[in-house]
Amino acid sequence: MSDEHGHHGTIAPFLFGISSAVMFIGLIMATAGGEDKTGDAGYWFVFFFGLAGMLTGFMMWVQDYWNQTSEEGEEIRVYHEFWGTITTRKFGMWIFLLTEVMVFSTLLSAYLRYRAAVPDYDSNLAECVGIDPCWVPAADVIRSHLIFGVINTFALLLSSLTVVLALYAAKNNNPKATTRYLMATFVLGAIFLILKLWEWGEMKNGHFWSDHCDPLKQDIAHHCIAPKYEHGFWLDTSLEGSTFYITTGTHGAHVFVGLIALVYLIAKANKDGYNEEYHDTIELFGLYWHYVDLVWVFVFPFFYLY
């Protein structure tokens, strides 16, 4: 490996990490405070400042990868007694995914802790005693009910398959198929994100609906639940609103980052093409994307069915 193209350090990961912390601090402070919204403008500035830093760090990282060509030579590798020889990039990805496991484990365990202590609202509907002491699943405060959640689940699971097919095509020196499968993954991820944004809009605007019950139960549910959510179901509406939006929003942000990465992968595939020897970037992205899909497999039943 020549000195000109050898391994070199970059501040991009550091900038990305610090900026993400700033962004989440701004988001938390901007959405907290109940009726007192006087400090929101400053906190939203902190949020967007952190977001800009994240995008800057990410683009620096992308540029660093873009300037690397498949002729650079051997990649730095490390040896581990149990794993054998792996690239530093793959090792770094696994470390990153471990931190992501902690993030979503915290969110999901907090949700389960709160949810287990609150009875299901179905038990109170017959007497129409109200829902303040009850937990309302997200599927019961959106007009779409479960169908769009099912579509989203199917889209993400199918996108995991297309990523695998893209890697398989790259290993078999088929650049056109690689590009097609990467584009299919992007489309499926975009479908997920668009439907999720539409769903959030339905909930925020108070489009209450419950169509899984019998007619009598629907009427009871409408009179018990609709008044509470007639002005919308949002972060500060209730405890279930906070946990729902923070968890699904964090997951949606990961999907969005994946879509940005896919734009890079598609452009790189069209520029140089991945082949049997140089396909590590697709493999690393696949690890990330499979993890994002796996998280949704837990989020969907937890928030929509329980």
Secondary structure, DSSP 8 states (H G I E B T S, - for coil): --STTS----SHHHHHHHHHHHHHHHHHHHH-STT--TTHHHHHHHHHHHHHHHHHHHHHHHHHHHT--TTS----EEEETTTEEEEHHHHHHHHHHHHHHHHHHHHHHHHHHHHHTS-BTHHHHTTT--STTSB--GGGSSTTTTHHHHHHHHHHHHHHHHHHHHHHHHHTT-HHHHHHHHHHHHHHHHHHHHHHHHHHHHHHTT-----SS-HHHHHHHHHHHHHHHTT---TTT-HHHHHHHHHHHHHHHHHHHHHHHHHHHHHHHHHT---SS--HHHHHHHHHHHHHHHHHHHHHIIIII-
